[in-house]
Amino acid sequence: MAGDNERIKLTLELLGTGLYPVIEQEMKSVYQDTWIDRAKESFRNSPLTSQPEGDAIRWDAHSTLLILWDHWNSVFRNRFTPLERSFVGELREYRNRWAHQSQINTDDTLRILDTAARLLSAAGARKEAQQLQKERDQLLYQILQYQEQVIVDSPDNRRERLRDAIVFLVCGIVIDLGIFFSYGTGGLAILFAIFVTAVFVFLAYQRWVTPDKPSYGAHECTNCGKIIYGESCPYCSETTVNT
């Protein structure tokens, strides 16, 4: 299972791959044959880059985000909205933190995946955006699982489960006593009491060993946007099956 560092590395790789086509298209439309030279001007003003000599450009996340930011007003403002510009600035900050081995937690990773997926989607890089959306949903699922386990293992939850298990056992004992007082200790009464005891012991065991998970309630699916009532989206599953 991928960790935060692997997910960030994947995000940066997909940003470089997915943003390059739109950068090439828009830069050429404005600067024509000199677009490479104009792009390399951005690196001369940045202390956080190491590009190869000559005309080549290393099209990684740093270079693509830097060019988008540096040539925004002259090239990209008509292609993207101010919201996408904020995405570029946010991703540049996270990329620099990651490159300098600053602490990036799981919440940051979730934010990076979501922001990068939105930027790639706006750039028309659907394949890369969908891959990051999948990674984002998997990470969100892991976070929800962890939160569920924290709730299940909490002292309050354990006390509540123990209380309910004791109530089941007491109910079974009371019903058995009622059977013996009403019908004596004949063979049928004993069989019925054993059956009642087995049922309530099973209920007590189930309540203690397999507690109910927290309910999500009605919420919006992060993938298709439809309202769902459980953990998995039946609409997305149906689409996958049909595809």
N, C-alpha and C positions, 0 to 999 in steps of 0.2 A: 504494500500500500504506500503510495507516494506521500512524502512529508512536505512540510512547508517550503523547504529549500528547493526541493525538486519541482514543486509547482511553480515557484517564482522563476526558476531557470527556464521551464517550459514556456511560461508567459512571455519572458523576454525574447525567446527564440521566435515565438509566433508573432510577436509585435514586429520584429525585424522583417520576417517573411511577408506578413500581411500588409504592412504599411508601405513597403517599397513600391509596388505598382502604382498606387495613387500619387506618391511623391514624384515618381518619374513622369507620370502623365501631366500633372499640374505644373511641375517645374519646367518641363519642355514647352508647355503651352505659353509660358510667360517669357522664359529666357532662351528658348530655341536651343541652338547648338552649344551655347555657353552655360547650360544649366549645371553641368558637373562642376565647373569652376566656381559658380555662384554657391553651389552646395558646400564646396570645400572651404569657402570663406567662413562658414559657421564654425568650423573646427579650429580655425586660427584664434578665435575669440574665446574658446572654451578650454579651461585647464584640465578638464576631466575626460580627455579623449586621447587615443593613440591610433591614428589612422596610418595606413601604409603610404609610402612615398609614391609620387606620380599621380596618374589620373584615377587610380583605383580608390574605391570607397568601401569600407567594411560596413555592410548594411546590417547592422545589429540594432537592438532596441535603442541604444544611446544615440546613434547617428540619426535614425529615423525620427525619434522624438525631438532631437535637437533641431533638425532641419524644419520640422513642422512648427516648432516654437519660433525659431529665428526668422522664418519667411512667412509668418502667419498673415501679416497685413498686406504684403505684396503679392502673395500667391494663394494662400489657403482659406482666407476669410470668406470667400464666395462659395467654397466647397463645403465647409463645415460651419457649425453654429458656435456661439460663445461657450455653450455647454461642453462641446468637444474640446475646445481650447483649455478649459479647466481640467478635463481628463488628461490632456497632454502634460500640463504642469504637475498634476498629482502623480502621474506615472514617472515623470522625470525625477521627482523627489524620492519616490520609493526605490527607483532603480539606483540612484546615487547612494542611498542608505544601504541597500543590499550589496553594492560594489565595495563599500567601505566596511562591510561586515557589521553594520549596526544591527541592533536587536529589532527583529520583525516578528511579531507574534501571529497567532492563527487568525485573529480578527483582522490584522493588517493584510494577511494573505488572502482572506476572503474578499476584502475590499479591492485588492489589486486585481484578482481574477475577474471580478464584476466590472470594474472600470475598464480594464483592457478589453474585455469582451464587448462592451458598449462602443468603445472607440473603433475596434476592428469592424464591428457591424456597420457603423456609420461610414467607414472607409470602403465598404463593399466586400470585405474579406470574410465571407460567410463561413467558409470551412474552418478557418482559424477561430472565428468567434464562437462557432458551435462547439469546438473542442474545449475552449476555455469555459463555456457555459456548463459543459458536462463536468469538468473539474470542479467548478464552483458548486454545483449541486451535490457532488460527492463529498466535498469538504463540509458543506452545510449539513448533510446527513450525518457525518461523523460528529459534528458539534452537537446536533440534536440528540444523538445516541449518548454522548457523554453527559449531557444535561439530564437526560432521562435516568441514567445510572446514578447520578448525584442525588436526584430526588428519591429514587428507590432505596438508596443506602443511607439516607438521612435518618437521624435518631427518631424524629417525629413520625416518619413513615413506618419505621420498624415497630415502634410502639403501637401505632394504629393497626398494623397487621397482626401483631401479637394479641391485641385486644379482641379483634374480630375472630381470630382462631379460638381463643378461649370461649367466646360467646357461642360459637358453633358446638364446641365440646360440651358446654353446660346445657345447651338445648338438647343435645343427644341424650345426655344423662337424665334430664328431666322427663323426656318422652319415654325412655326405657323404664323409669320408675313408675310412670303412669300406666304403662302396659302391664307391669307386674302387679300393681295394685288393682287394676281393673280385671285382668284375665288370669291372674295367678302365675305359676311357673310351669305351665304345661309346655308340651313340645312346640306347638304353634306359636305360643307367646315368646318362647325363647328364640325361635327362628326369626320372628318379626323384630325382636329387640336387637338381635345380631345385625339384621339388615339395616335398621335405623342407626345403630352405632357405626357401621361401616360407611354409611352415607355421610354422616356428620364428621367422622374422622377424615374422610376424603376431602370434604369441603374445608375443614380447618387446615389440612395439609396444603391444599391448593392456594388458600389465601396467604399462608405464610411463605411457601416456597416460590410460587409463581405470582408475584404481585402484578396488579394492573399497571400498564404503562400510562404516563400522562397523556391526556387527550389533547389533540391539536385544535379541535374546533374548526369552524369554517375559516379558510384562508385562501389566498391567491397562489396558484401554482407559479413557481419562479420561472418555469420554462414556457408554458403556453398562455399564462395569464388568466386561466379560467378558475372559478371558485371550486375548491375541493374540500372534503371533510375528513380526510385521513392523511396518512404520511406519504403515500404514493399517489400519483395522478393517474386516474383511469383513462383520461383523454390522451395523454402522452403515450401510455402503454398501448392503447388501441391504435394510435397512429403508427407506432413502431411495428406492430403486428401486421397492419395493412401494407406498410412499406415492404 
